[in-house]
Amino acid sequence: MTDIPFTIDQLRILKAIVAEGSFKRAADSLYISQPAVSLQIQNLERQLNVPLFNRGGKNAKLTESGQLLVRYGGRILALCEEACRALEDLQSLQGGTLIVGASQTTGTYLMPRLIGLFRQRYPQVAVQLQVHSTRRIAWSVANGQVDLAVIGGEIPAELQQVLQVTSYAEDELALILPKSHPFSQLQDIKKEDLYRLRFIALDTQSTIRKVIDKILNQNGIDSSRFMIEMELNSIEAIKNAVQSGLGAAFVSVSAIAKELELGILYWAKIENITIKRMLSIIVNPNRYRSKAAETFTREILTLFVTSPEVTPNFIDSPD
């Protein structure tokens, strides 16, 4: 096969069909007509001399050949985007895009502030933030879809030899209580007191819940003995439930800065125990590193870097 039998536009259309699940929705997402999408796929199948879709049914179902082309097509499109961004970098930081990833808590409470600082210095650089589970973000970094990410969980074992993982900063886990709780009158509480509390927690399948449970167990706290009053699906819902007097919870300090400042939650300290987790920066060393990514790492992320013995102050960090 001497000539390449497909175009970038055809690969982009194929990717959109798979992502959207139908020809019509793919056409809408690409702002072209459905007949134009169908014609491009027909031409692609004729050029390759293989069927890419099983016809029939409401949803577009790939054949084995179609699945193979989608996998390679994704890699080709990622390299094309990487090449475009490398060319943009020739213009220094006068444009271009920075794609940053983060796990749930970090992406919700820390990264928007860091991105805000970066945008103040480089307003001409567009920044995208992707917030997903640590596993999903790690794969996005490995595939070149994200420049760098700050995560709080463990990356998949199969990516540990692919990604460069750098310890970034320690994030403390806080035990939060309603201001009206009797424990709020104490300077600190004993570890055994935890088993008398009623807890609000994320559901058991949540990655964040698993990380918190693991860290608590490492500090000699058996989370399986906790009395779980209810399970909710977000940190914000948990904070509201605690504020309403429904129970206690462990959350990242970075998630309660506003509530502590306003005095609407109480941070209970546990006698002789400080519960921390390590945040990490992950990059793919085999992928192109844009100037925007290098600048973000050098000028913004370092604002929160401290020595291993010191926990970064996520509440009073510099503006």
PADODO-676679 format. One record per residue (C-alpha): y negated, z negated, x negated; residue number from 1. Coordinates in nm, 3 decimals. Each point is the difference from the previous one (the first is absolute). Layout:
! residues N
      c2      c3      c1   k
       Y       Z       X NUM
...
END
This chain:
! residues 319
      c2      c3      c1   k
   0.000   0.000   0.000   1
  -0.294   0.132  -0.206   2
  -0.281  -0.030   0.255   3
  -0.082  -0.329   0.169   4
   0.091   0.066   0.365   5
  -0.245  -0.244   0.158   6
  -0.368  -0.094  -0.006   7
  -0.179  -0.334  -0.020   8
  -0.122   0.051   0.357   9
   0.357   0.048   0.121  10
   0.110  -0.320  -0.171  11
  -0.296  -0.182   0.151  12
   0.093   0.126   0.347  13
   0.364  -0.099  -0.051  14
  -0.108  -0.350  -0.107  15
  -0.221  -0.032   0.308  16
   0.283   0.101   0.235  17
   0.228  -0.265  -0.148  18
  -0.274  -0.263   0.010  19
  -0.106   0.076   0.358  20
   0.346   0.074   0.138  21
  -0.090   0.326   0.176  22
  -0.161   0.337  -0.059  23
  -0.273  -0.068   0.256  24
  -0.109  -0.333  -0.144  25
   0.012   0.148  -0.352  26
  -0.229   0.282   0.114  27
  -0.242  -0.252   0.152  28
  -0.007  -0.210  -0.318  29
  -0.073   0.310  -0.211  30
  -0.255   0.141   0.248  31
   0.184   0.329   0.036  32
   0.183   0.158   0.292  33
   0.366  -0.067   0.076  34
   0.088   0.373  -0.024  35
  -0.148   0.003  -0.351  36
   0.223  -0.292  -0.098  37
   0.308   0.167   0.150  38
  -0.080   0.328  -0.177  39
  -0.037  -0.170  -0.340  40
   0.337  -0.177   0.040  41
   0.168   0.324   0.109  42
  -0.145   0.179  -0.305  43
   0.113  -0.288  -0.224  44
   0.356   0.013   0.136  45
   0.010   0.377  -0.046  46
  -0.132  -0.027  -0.357  47
   0.257  -0.269  -0.085  48
   0.274   0.163   0.206  49
   0.107  -0.340   0.140  50
  -0.072  -0.180   0.329  51
  -0.219  -0.307  -0.043  52
   0.020  -0.135   0.354  53
   0.269  -0.037   0.261  54
  -0.148   0.170   0.305  55
   0.025  -0.171   0.338  56
  -0.115  -0.336   0.122  57
  -0.350  -0.144   0.018  58
  -0.020  -0.130  -0.356  59
   0.016   0.206  -0.319  60
   0.331  -0.073  -0.176  61
   0.040   0.110  -0.361  62
   0.308   0.174  -0.131  63
   0.146  -0.109  -0.333  64
  -0.200   0.278  -0.167  65
  -0.311  -0.120   0.178  66
   0.051  -0.356  -0.120  67
   0.041   0.122  -0.357  68
  -0.319   0.207   0.014  69
  -0.196  -0.289   0.152  70
   0.100  -0.227  -0.289  71
  -0.100   0.251  -0.266  72
  -0.302   0.114   0.200  73
  -0.133  -0.354   0.010  74
   0.021  -0.020  -0.377  75
  -0.171   0.338  -0.039  76
  -0.287  -0.097   0.233  77
  -0.042  -0.334  -0.180  78
  -0.031   0.183  -0.333  79
  -0.252   0.242   0.150  80
  -0.211  -0.289   0.124  81
   0.033  -0.165  -0.341  82
  -0.121   0.318  -0.170  83
  -0.301   0.022   0.231  84
  -0.091  -0.360  -0.069  85
   0.031   0.055  -0.376  86
  -0.243   0.292   0.029  87
  -0.237  -0.217   0.205  88
   0.009  -0.254  -0.280  89
  -0.162   0.255  -0.232  90
  -0.315  -0.075   0.198  91
   0.031  -0.368  -0.099  92
  -0.046  -0.236   0.297  93
  -0.231   0.229   0.192  94
   0.265   0.053   0.266  95
   0.371  -0.009   0.060  96
   0.229  -0.240   0.179  97
   0.159  -0.333  -0.092  98
   0.312  -0.100   0.195  99
   0.079  -0.369  -0.022 100
   0.300  -0.175   0.150 101
   0.067  -0.362   0.086 102
   0.256  -0.218   0.170 103
  -0.096  -0.148   0.336 104
  -0.190  -0.321  -0.078 105
  -0.160   0.134  -0.318 106
  -0.103   0.322   0.174 107
  -0.149  -0.180   0.297 108
  -0.197  -0.275  -0.171 109
  -0.058   0.085  -0.368 110
  -0.009   0.377  -0.049 111
  -0.283   0.081   0.245 112
  -0.230  -0.222  -0.205 113
   0.105   0.161  -0.328 114
  -0.043   0.347   0.146 115
  -0.345  -0.100   0.126 116
  -0.102  -0.099  -0.353 117
   0.130   0.331  -0.135 118
  -0.181   0.201   0.266 119
  -0.327  -0.177  -0.082 120
   0.027   0.128  -0.356 121
   0.152   0.340   0.073 122
  -0.098   0.102   0.355 123
   0.088   0.364  -0.066 124
   0.370  -0.080  -0.051 125
   0.200  -0.002   0.324 126
   0.244  -0.291   0.022 127
   0.311  -0.019   0.215 128
   0.187  -0.327   0.052 129
   0.364   0.005   0.108 130
   0.142  -0.332   0.121 131
   0.376  -0.025   0.051 132
   0.295  -0.210  -0.108 133
   0.047  -0.045  -0.375 134
   0.308   0.226   0.012 135
  -0.181   0.287   0.172 136
  -0.307  -0.028  -0.223 137
   0.218  -0.005  -0.313 138
   0.165   0.326   0.104 139
  -0.341   0.155   0.070 140
  -0.113  -0.090  -0.354 141
   0.325   0.135  -0.144 142
  -0.042   0.329   0.190 143
  -0.360   0.043  -0.112 144
  -0.146  -0.046   0.349 145
  -0.187  -0.316  -0.106 146
  -0.187  -0.044  -0.331 147
   0.059  -0.372  -0.038 148
   0.085  -0.297   0.216 149
  -0.036  -0.378   0.010 150
   0.306  -0.166   0.148 151
   0.128  -0.349   0.067 152
   0.371   0.070   0.043 153
   0.280   0.138  -0.216 154
   0.035   0.374  -0.052 155
   0.337   0.163   0.078 156
   0.255  -0.033  -0.280 157
   0.036   0.377  -0.025 158
  -0.372   0.033  -0.090 159
  -0.019  -0.272  -0.262 160
   0.065   0.250  -0.281 161
  -0.238   0.255   0.152 162
  -0.312  -0.205   0.067 163
  -0.216  -0.196  -0.239 164
  -0.045  -0.350   0.143 165
  -0.280  -0.219  -0.139 166
  -0.054  -0.362   0.101 167
  -0.348  -0.010   0.149 168
  -0.101  -0.336   0.146 169
   0.142  -0.305   0.173 170
  -0.054  -0.040   0.374 171
   0.045  -0.349   0.142 172
   0.179  -0.061   0.327 173
  -0.181  -0.248   0.223 174
   0.144  -0.226   0.268 175
  -0.244   0.031   0.289 176
  -0.033  -0.243   0.290 177
  -0.227  -0.035   0.302 178
  -0.310  -0.204  -0.079 179
   0.114  -0.248   0.265 180
   0.339  -0.070  -0.161 181
   0.051  -0.360  -0.125 182
   0.095   0.133  -0.345 183
  -0.352   0.142  -0.035 184
  -0.117  -0.357  -0.064 185
   0.226  -0.036  -0.304 186
  -0.091   0.093  -0.356 187
   0.346   0.155  -0.041 188
   0.338  -0.010   0.172 189
   0.348  -0.055  -0.135 190
   0.256   0.277  -0.021 191
   0.221  -0.181   0.253 192
  -0.285   0.012   0.253 193
   0.044   0.375   0.025 194
   0.325  -0.044   0.189 195
  -0.185  -0.191   0.272 196
  -0.242   0.283   0.069 197
   0.042   0.281   0.251 198
  -0.054   0.335  -0.170 199
  -0.139   0.336   0.103 200
   0.165   0.275  -0.207 201
   0.039   0.374  -0.031 202
   0.326   0.140   0.137 203
   0.307  -0.040  -0.220 204
   0.013   0.372  -0.089 205
  -0.354  -0.002  -0.139 206
  -0.026   0.066  -0.374 207
  -0.285  -0.251  -0.025 208
   0.212  -0.266   0.173 209
   0.280   0.057  -0.250 210
  -0.241  -0.023  -0.294 211
  -0.152  -0.324   0.131 212
   0.344  -0.153   0.065 213
   0.114   0.093  -0.351 214
  -0.308  -0.154  -0.162 215
   0.033  -0.319   0.206 216
   0.367  -0.032  -0.098 217
  -0.096   0.046  -0.367 218
  -0.232  -0.299   0.043 219
   0.274  -0.218   0.146 220
  -0.102   0.050   0.364 221
   0.289   0.100   0.228 222
  -0.167   0.228   0.254 223
   0.326   0.024   0.197 224
  -0.063  -0.361   0.110 225
  -0.340   0.082   0.151 226
  -0.041  -0.035   0.375 227
  -0.121   0.348   0.097 228
  -0.210  -0.028   0.314 229
  -0.056   0.374   0.034 230
   0.016   0.326  -0.196 231
  -0.289   0.245   0.004 232
  -0.048   0.344  -0.151 233
  -0.324  -0.037  -0.195 234
  -0.188  -0.243  -0.222 235
  -0.302   0.020   0.231 236
   0.211  -0.105   0.298 237
   0.142  -0.289  -0.202 238
  -0.347  -0.121  -0.100 239
  -0.116   0.012   0.362 240
   0.310  -0.192   0.113 241
  -0.058  -0.271  -0.261 242
  -0.367  -0.019   0.090 243
   0.103  -0.051   0.364 244
   0.214  -0.297  -0.097 245
   0.341   0.162   0.046 246
   0.140  -0.087  -0.343 247
  -0.030   0.028  -0.377 248
   0.053   0.300  -0.228 249
   0.013   0.113  -0.361 250
  -0.235   0.290  -0.076 251
  -0.167   0.149  -0.305 252
  -0.327  -0.168  -0.095 253
  -0.154   0.347  -0.007 254
   0.066   0.025   0.377 255
  -0.195  -0.311   0.101 256
  -0.324   0.024  -0.196 257
  -0.214   0.049   0.311 258
   0.178  -0.273   0.199 259
  -0.042  -0.253  -0.282 260
  -0.366   0.090  -0.037 261
  -0.057  -0.050   0.373 262
   0.207  -0.318   0.003 263
   0.232   0.109   0.282 264
   0.328  -0.052  -0.190 265
   0.118  -0.281  -0.226 266
   0.168   0.073  -0.334 267
   0.251  -0.282  -0.051 268
   0.091  -0.072  -0.361 269
   0.359  -0.103  -0.080 270
   0.045  -0.286  -0.242 271
   0.076   0.120  -0.355 272
   0.075   0.356   0.118 273
  -0.207   0.316  -0.032 274
   0.170   0.305   0.150 275
  -0.091   0.330  -0.161 276
   0.124   0.356  -0.014 277
  -0.078   0.267  -0.258 278
  -0.181   0.314   0.108 279
   0.087   0.311  -0.202 280
  -0.157   0.338  -0.069 281
   0.241   0.291   0.012 282
  -0.055   0.353  -0.131 283
   0.222   0.293  -0.087 284
  -0.052   0.059  -0.375 285
   0.151   0.348   0.029 286
  -0.263   0.118   0.247 287
  -0.352   0.120  -0.070 288
  -0.246  -0.292  -0.009 289
  -0.338   0.099   0.142 290
  -0.329  -0.122  -0.143 291
  -0.071  -0.165   0.334 292
   0.326  -0.199  -0.025 293
  -0.073  -0.099  -0.360 294
  -0.353  -0.107   0.090 295
   0.117  -0.200   0.303 296
   0.253  -0.181  -0.218 297
  -0.241  -0.063  -0.288 298
  -0.317  -0.094   0.191 299
   0.116  -0.141   0.334 300
   0.346  -0.148  -0.032 301
  -0.103  -0.189  -0.312 302
  -0.255  -0.195   0.205 303
   0.291  -0.198   0.141 304
   0.219  -0.022  -0.309 305
   0.040  -0.346  -0.146 306
   0.223  -0.165  -0.256 307
   0.352  -0.089   0.124 308
  -0.099  -0.366   0.028 309
  -0.289   0.064   0.237 310
   0.019   0.112   0.360 311
  -0.268   0.258   0.090 312
  -0.249  -0.124   0.255 313
   0.042   0.254   0.279 314
  -0.255  -0.188   0.210 315
  -0.296  -0.011  -0.236 316
   0.061   0.307  -0.213 317
  -0.312   0.183  -0.119 318
  -0.167   0.237   0.243 319
END
